[in-house]
Amino acid sequence: MDDLSRRKMLIMGGALGALGALGAASPVQARSLWTWAPSGSVAGKGAGVDPDWVWDEEADPVLAAVIERGDVAKANAALRKWTRNDQPLPAGLPTDLRDFMEKARQLPAWADRDKLAAAARFTTKKGIYTGALYGLGSGLLSTAIPREARAVYYSKGGADMKDRIAKTAQLGYDVGDLDAYQPRGGMIVTAVKTRLVHAAVRHLLPQSPGWTRTSGGQTIPISQADIMVTWHSLATFVMRKLKEWKVPITTAESDGYLHVWQVTAHMLGVRDEYIPATWDAANAQSKQVLDPILASTPEGTELTDVLLDIVAELDAGLTRPLINGFARYTLGDRTGDLIGLDREPFWKPLISTAWPLLVAFREGLIPLPLIPQAAWTVEEALRKFVLLFLSEGRGIHLEIPDANRPS
């Protein structure tokens, strides 16, 4: 998975997935059988085919042809001019790519403008929480997802993680923008470009000796199951944590937040029969596809260190222990151990005590005198991190890769 999306998410959390057939943690550990019912999807029905054997039948052959013809540089030069949802596709695109993109940029018929607007307002109101959760929750959680960690590591973007993080931040920045799916916004552009990147990686990554050696028997990366694993590490994880933190959320806000991620999954090429229709359906799917596959890998541990080193550039590393502590508090000790987070015996217990009080104060549930001074130190560090994340997501050009990570 190159450039953006898995993790819209590496540091945003935010964007997406890895690979297709057998193992998650190791070649000998097969995935559980797919049993999630399509009746719980936005489509309400479906064939029930395991999404681990489904990729992107529309995008994949087009991007393979673009790469094999040597048209990547030409396509990227044209794509740089396409930045807003309401812009016509730029001149200079190969004809087959243009035809695909014209279809791919259309919102699904079930997209609800009112719900999308509610999602934008919600993200604006709760940005300190969602930004921290995308970056220090979802972003680091991705390194405990073996397929994703390996796909990121061995793809072209894995060789320059700071650049890749900036590109993955684009998804998180755009999905939470007030104009995300509005004509003047950029989320359609970001989603379509991310879909192109995924298709290119599916063509390129099987040619990587490092990836094929560690893929657990998978022959094509970034299956629809992998994208939904990433989706849950973003949308489902964030909503679950917000509820654990007792952040007040109205029904309209909850429905809107789910909807913006439903639309995003569709725009990334996921079939509607795999996209959960409700939070209950999302939680059920997450328990099947995400929770059981978390594991430690050398690639994931290395990516964790790189991510935290980049965050430490904020202040020459002074707040890295605090960030470690908050990430461990957010992810839990099991996941923290899997990705090699320091235990942080000072910051972890302090954050566990102070953060719930700070959330309660910010939401008007308790008075100021009950907030310990250390809580403001935590909030300031997180605010700087969220601003870093948002700034990394501005002005980035997502480009089709033409090679894997150099050996």
C-alpha positions as CSV (number, residue, x, y, z in Angstrom):
1,M,0.0,0.0,0.0
2,D,1.7,3.1,-1.2
3,D,1.2,6.7,-0.5
4,L,-2.0,7.5,1.1
5,S,-4.6,5.5,2.5
6,R,-3.7,3.0,4.8
7,R,-3.8,4.8,7.1
8,K,-5.6,7.9,6.3
9,M,-4.0,6.7,7.6
10,L,-0.5,6.1,8.8
11,I,-0.4,9.2,10.7
12,M,-3.8,10.0,10.7
13,G,-4.7,7.5,11.2
14,G,-5.9,7.5,8.1
15,A,-6.1,4.8,4.7
16,L,-5.6,1.5,3.8
17,G,-4.8,-2.0,3.9
18,A,-2.9,-4.8,2.6
19,L,-3.2,-8.2,1.1
20,G,-5.4,-11.1,0.1
21,A,-5.5,-14.8,0.8
22,L,-3.9,-16.5,3.7
23,G,-2.1,-15.3,6.7
24,A,-2.3,-12.4,9.0
25,A,0.3,-12.9,11.6
26,S,2.4,-15.6,9.9
27,P,2.3,-18.0,7.0
28,V,1.0,-20.7,9.2
29,Q,-1.8,-18.7,10.7
30,A,-4.8,-18.6,8.4
31,R,-7.6,-16.1,8.7
32,S,-10.9,-17.1,10.2
33,L,-13.7,-17.9,7.7
34,W,-15.7,-15.0,6.5
35,T,-19.1,-15.2,8.2
36,W,-20.3,-11.6,8.2
37,A,-23.7,-11.4,6.6
38,P,-24.2,-8.9,3.7
39,S,-27.7,-8.2,5.1
40,G,-25.9,-5.9,7.5
41,S,-24.3,-3.9,4.7
42,V,-25.4,-0.6,3.0
43,A,-26.4,-2.8,0.0
44,G,-28.6,-5.0,2.3
45,K,-27.7,-8.0,0.3
46,G,-24.8,-9.7,-1.5
47,A,-23.2,-12.9,-2.7
48,G,-21.3,-13.4,0.6
49,V,-18.0,-13.9,-1.2
50,D,-15.0,-13.6,1.2
51,P,-13.6,-10.1,0.5
52,D,-10.1,-11.5,1.0
53,W,-10.5,-12.9,-2.5
54,V,-11.8,-9.7,-4.0
55,W,-9.6,-6.8,-5.2
56,D,-10.6,-4.0,-7.6
57,E,-11.7,-5.5,-11.0
58,E,-12.2,-2.0,-12.5
59,A,-9.1,-0.2,-11.3
60,D,-6.5,-3.0,-11.3
61,P,-6.2,-3.7,-15.0
62,V,-6.2,0.0,-15.9
63,L,-3.3,0.8,-13.6
64,A,-1.4,-2.3,-14.6
65,A,-1.7,-1.1,-18.2
66,V,-0.6,2.4,-17.3
67,I,2.5,1.1,-15.6
68,E,3.4,-1.4,-18.3
69,R,3.1,1.2,-21.0
70,G,5.4,3.6,-19.2
71,D,2.7,6.2,-18.7
72,V,3.1,6.8,-15.0
73,A,5.0,10.0,-15.3
74,K,2.5,11.4,-17.9
75,A,-0.4,10.4,-15.6
76,N,1.1,12.0,-12.5
77,A,1.9,15.2,-14.3
78,A,-1.8,15.5,-15.3
79,L,-3.1,14.4,-11.9
80,R,-1.2,17.2,-10.1
81,K,-3.6,19.7,-11.8
82,W,-6.7,17.9,-10.3
83,T,-7.3,19.2,-6.8
84,R,-11.0,20.0,-6.3
85,N,-14.1,17.8,-6.6
86,D,-15.8,20.1,-9.1
87,Q,-12.9,20.3,-11.5
88,P,-13.1,18.4,-14.8
89,L,-10.5,15.8,-15.2
90,P,-7.2,17.3,-16.5
91,A,-6.0,17.0,-20.0
92,G,-3.1,14.7,-20.7
93,L,-4.5,11.6,-18.9
94,P,-4.3,8.3,-20.8
95,T,-7.7,7.5,-22.3
96,D,-8.3,4.3,-20.3
97,L,-7.3,6.0,-17.1
98,R,-9.6,9.0,-17.8
99,D,-12.5,6.8,-18.6
100,F,-12.1,4.9,-15.3
101,M,-11.7,8.0,-13.2
102,E,-14.8,9.7,-14.7
103,K,-16.8,6.8,-13.4
104,A,-14.9,6.4,-10.1
105,R,-15.4,10.1,-9.1
106,Q,-19.2,9.7,-8.9
107,L,-20.7,9.5,-5.4
108,P,-23.0,6.5,-4.7
109,A,-26.7,7.1,-5.2
110,W,-27.2,6.5,-1.5
111,A,-24.9,9.3,-0.4
112,D,-26.8,11.7,2.0
113,R,-25.6,15.3,1.8
114,D,-27.2,16.1,5.2
115,K,-25.3,13.3,6.9
116,L,-22.1,14.3,5.2
117,A,-22.6,17.9,6.5
118,A,-23.3,16.5,10.0
119,A,-20.0,14.5,9.9
120,A,-18.1,17.7,8.9
121,R,-19.5,19.6,11.8
122,F,-18.8,16.8,14.2
123,T,-15.2,16.5,13.1
124,T,-14.8,20.3,13.5
125,K,-16.2,20.2,17.1
126,K,-14.3,17.1,18.2
127,G,-11.1,17.7,16.2
128,I,-8.7,17.4,19.2
129,Y,-10.1,13.9,19.9
130,T,-10.4,12.6,16.3
131,G,-7.0,14.0,15.3
132,A,-5.2,12.4,18.3
133,L,-7.0,9.1,17.7
134,Y,-6.2,9.0,14.0
135,G,-2.6,9.8,14.5
136,L,-1.7,8.1,17.8
137,G,-4.4,5.5,17.8
138,S,-5.2,4.4,14.2
139,G,-1.8,5.5,12.8
140,L,0.1,3.3,15.3
141,L,-2.5,0.5,15.3
142,S,-1.7,0.1,11.6
143,T,1.8,-1.1,12.5
144,A,0.2,-4.0,14.4
145,I,-1.7,-5.1,11.3
146,P,0.9,-7.4,9.7
147,R,-0.4,-7.2,6.1
148,E,-0.6,-3.4,6.3
149,A,2.7,-2.9,7.9
150,R,4.5,-5.1,5.3
151,A,2.6,-3.5,2.4
152,V,3.7,-0.1,3.6
153,Y,7.2,-1.1,4.4
154,Y,8.0,-2.8,1.0
155,S,6.2,-0.4,-1.2
156,K,7.8,2.7,-2.6
157,G,6.5,4.9,0.2
158,G,8.2,2.8,2.8
159,A,11.6,4.2,1.8
160,D,10.6,7.8,2.8
161,M,8.2,7.6,5.7
162,K,8.0,11.3,6.4
163,D,6.8,11.9,2.8
164,R,4.5,8.9,3.1
165,I,3.0,10.2,6.4
166,A,2.3,13.5,4.8
167,K,0.5,11.8,2.0
168,T,-1.5,9.5,4.3
169,A,-2.4,12.5,6.3
170,Q,-4.1,14.0,3.3
171,L,-6.9,11.4,3.6
172,G,-7.5,12.3,7.2
173,Y,-7.3,16.0,6.5
174,D,-9.8,15.8,3.6
175,V,-12.3,13.4,5.2
176,G,-12.7,15.8,8.2
177,D,-12.8,18.9,6.1
178,L,-16.0,21.0,6.2
179,D,-16.1,20.8,2.4
180,A,-15.0,17.2,2.1
181,Y,-17.5,15.9,-0.4
182,Q,-18.8,19.3,-1.4
183,P,-18.0,20.6,-5.0
184,R,-15.2,22.9,-3.6
185,G,-13.8,20.2,-1.4
186,G,-11.1,17.6,-2.2
187,M,-12.2,14.3,-0.7
188,I,-13.4,12.8,-4.0
189,V,-10.1,13.7,-5.5
190,T,-8.2,12.2,-2.6
191,A,-10.2,9.0,-2.6
192,V,-9.9,8.4,-6.4
193,K,-6.2,9.1,-6.3
194,T,-5.8,6.7,-3.4
195,R,-7.7,4.0,-5.3
196,L,-5.2,4.5,-8.2
197,V,-2.3,4.1,-5.8
198,H,-3.8,0.9,-4.3
199,A,-4.3,-0.6,-7.8
200,A,-0.7,0.3,-8.8
201,V,0.6,-1.3,-5.6
202,R,-1.4,-4.5,-6.4
203,H,0.5,-4.7,-9.6
204,L,3.9,-3.8,-8.2
205,L,4.2,-5.4,-4.8
206,P,4.0,-9.0,-6.0
207,Q,7.3,-8.2,-7.8
208,S,9.0,-7.4,-4.4
209,P,11.1,-10.3,-3.0
210,G,10.8,-8.8,0.5
211,W,7.0,-8.7,0.3
212,T,6.5,-12.1,-1.3
213,R,8.8,-13.6,1.3
214,T,6.7,-12.3,4.2
215,S,3.2,-12.1,2.7
216,G,2.0,-15.3,4.4
217,G,1.0,-16.9,1.1
218,Q,-0.9,-13.9,-0.2
219,T,-0.2,-13.3,-3.9
220,I,-2.0,-9.9,-4.4
221,P,-2.0,-7.2,-1.8
222,I,-4.8,-4.8,-0.6
223,S,-7.8,-7.0,-0.9
224,Q,-11.2,-5.6,0.0
225,A,-10.9,-7.3,3.3
226,D,-7.7,-5.5,3.9
227,I,-9.2,-2.1,3.1
228,M,-12.0,-2.9,5.6
229,V,-9.5,-3.8,8.2
230,T,-8.0,-0.4,7.8
231,W,-11.5,1.2,7.7
232,H,-12.2,-0.4,11.1
233,S,-8.8,0.8,12.5
234,L,-10.0,4.3,11.6
235,A,-13.8,4.7,11.8
236,T,-14.8,1.9,14.2
237,F,-11.8,2.4,16.4
238,V,-12.3,6.1,16.7
239,M,-16.0,5.9,17.5
240,R,-15.3,3.1,20.1
241,K,-12.7,5.2,21.9
242,L,-14.9,8.4,21.9
243,K,-17.6,6.4,23.6
244,E,-15.1,4.9,26.1
245,W,-13.9,8.5,26.8
246,K,-17.6,9.5,27.4
247,V,-17.4,12.2,24.7
248,P,-21.0,13.4,24.2
249,I,-22.2,12.5,20.7
250,T,-25.6,13.1,19.3
251,T,-27.4,10.5,17.1
252,A,-27.1,12.8,14.1
253,E,-23.3,13.2,14.7
254,S,-22.8,9.4,15.1
255,D,-24.8,8.7,12.0
256,G,-23.0,11.4,10.1
257,Y,-19.6,10.2,11.1
258,L,-20.5,6.6,10.1
259,H,-21.9,7.9,6.8
260,V,-18.8,9.8,5.7
261,W,-16.7,6.7,6.2
262,Q,-19.3,4.6,4.4
263,V,-19.1,6.9,1.4
264,T,-15.3,6.9,1.6
265,A,-15.1,3.1,1.5
266,H,-17.3,3.1,-1.6
267,M,-15.1,5.8,-3.2
268,L,-12.0,3.6,-2.5
269,G,-13.6,0.8,-4.5
270,V,-15.1,-1.3,-1.8
271,R,-18.2,-3.2,-2.8
272,D,-21.3,-1.9,-1.0
273,E,-22.0,-5.5,0.3
274,Y,-18.9,-5.2,2.5
275,I,-19.7,-1.7,4.0
276,P,-21.5,-1.9,7.3
277,A,-24.8,-0.1,7.5
278,T,-24.8,0.5,11.2
279,W,-22.4,0.8,14.1
280,D,-23.6,-2.5,15.4
281,A,-22.8,-4.1,12.1
282,A,-19.4,-2.3,12.0
283,N,-18.5,-3.6,15.4
284,A,-19.5,-7.1,14.5
285,Q,-17.4,-7.0,11.4
286,S,-14.4,-5.4,13.2
287,K,-14.4,-8.2,15.8
288,Q,-14.1,-10.7,13.0
289,V,-11.5,-9.0,10.6
290,L,-9.5,-6.7,12.8
291,D,-9.3,-7.8,16.4
292,P,-7.9,-11.3,15.8
293,I,-5.2,-10.4,13.4
294,L,-3.2,-7.9,15.4
295,A,0.4,-9.2,15.7
296,S,4.0,-8.1,16.0
297,T,6.2,-8.0,12.9
298,P,9.8,-6.6,12.4
299,E,8.4,-4.3,9.8
300,G,5.7,-3.0,12.1
301,T,8.1,-2.4,14.9
302,E,10.5,-0.5,12.7
303,L,7.6,1.6,11.3
304,T,6.5,2.4,14.9
305,D,9.9,3.8,15.7
306,V,10.0,5.9,12.5
307,L,6.6,7.3,13.2
308,L,7.5,8.3,16.8
309,D,10.8,9.8,15.7
310,I,8.9,12.0,13.3
311,V,6.5,13.1,16.0
312,A,9.5,13.8,18.2
313,E,10.7,16.4,15.7
314,L,8.1,18.7,17.2
315,D,10.4,19.5,20.2
316,A,13.6,17.6,19.8
317,G,12.1,14.6,21.5
318,L,11.1,16.1,24.7
319,T,7.5,14.9,24.5
320,R,8.2,11.5,23.0
321,P,7.7,9.8,26.4
322,L,4.4,11.6,26.8
323,I,3.3,10.6,23.2
324,N,4.3,7.0,24.0
325,G,2.3,7.1,27.1
326,F,-0.8,8.5,25.4
327,A,-0.5,6.0,22.6
328,R,-0.3,3.1,25.0
329,Y,-3.2,4.5,27.0
330,T,-5.2,4.7,23.8
331,L,-4.3,1.4,22.2
332,G,-4.0,-0.7,25.4
333,D,-1.0,-2.6,26.7
334,R,-1.4,-5.6,24.5
335,T,-1.2,-3.6,21.3
336,G,1.5,-1.4,22.8
337,D,3.6,-4.4,23.5
338,L,3.1,-5.8,20.0
339,I,4.5,-2.6,18.4
340,G,7.2,-2.1,20.9
341,L,6.0,1.0,22.7
342,D,7.9,1.9,25.9
343,R,5.9,1.2,29.1
344,E,6.3,4.8,30.3
345,P,5.7,4.2,34.0
346,F,5.3,7.9,34.7
347,W,3.2,9.1,31.8
348,K,0.9,6.1,31.3
349,P,-0.7,6.2,34.8
350,L,-0.8,10.0,34.8
351,I,-2.6,10.1,31.5
352,S,-5.0,7.3,32.5
353,T,-6.1,9.6,35.4
354,A,-5.9,13.0,33.9
355,W,-7.3,12.5,30.4
356,P,-10.8,11.4,31.4
357,L,-11.0,14.5,33.6
358,L,-9.8,16.7,30.8
359,V,-12.4,15.3,28.5
360,A,-15.1,15.8,31.1
361,F,-14.0,19.4,31.6
362,R,-13.8,20.2,27.8
363,E,-17.4,18.8,27.5
364,G,-18.7,20.9,30.3
365,L,-19.3,18.0,32.7
366,I,-17.0,19.0,35.5
367,P,-15.5,22.4,36.8
368,L,-12.0,23.6,36.2
369,P,-10.6,23.1,39.8
370,L,-10.9,19.4,39.3
371,I,-8.3,19.3,36.5
372,P,-4.7,18.5,37.5
373,Q,-2.1,20.7,36.0
374,A,-0.4,17.8,34.2
375,A,-3.6,17.4,32.1
376,W,-2.8,20.7,30.4
377,T,0.6,19.5,29.5
378,V,-0.9,16.4,27.9
379,E,-3.5,18.5,26.0
380,E,-0.9,21.0,24.7
381,A,1.3,18.1,23.4
382,L,-1.6,16.5,21.7
383,R,-2.7,19.9,20.2
384,K,0.7,20.3,18.7
385,F,0.6,16.8,17.3
386,V,-2.8,17.4,15.7
387,L,-1.6,20.7,14.1
388,L,1.4,18.8,12.8
389,F,-0.9,16.2,11.3
390,L,-3.2,18.7,9.7
391,S,-0.3,20.7,8.3
392,E,1.2,17.6,6.8
393,G,-2.1,16.9,5.0
394,R,-2.1,20.2,3.1
395,G,-0.8,20.7,-0.4
396,I,0.3,17.1,-0.9
397,H,0.3,15.5,-4.3
398,L,-0.7,11.8,-4.3
399,E,1.0,10.1,-7.1
400,I,0.9,6.7,-8.8
401,P,4.0,4.7,-7.9
402,D,6.1,3.1,-10.6
403,A,8.4,0.9,-8.4
404,N,8.6,-0.8,-5.0
405,R,10.9,0.1,-2.1
406,P,14.5,-0.2,-3.3
407,S,16.3,-3.3,-1.9
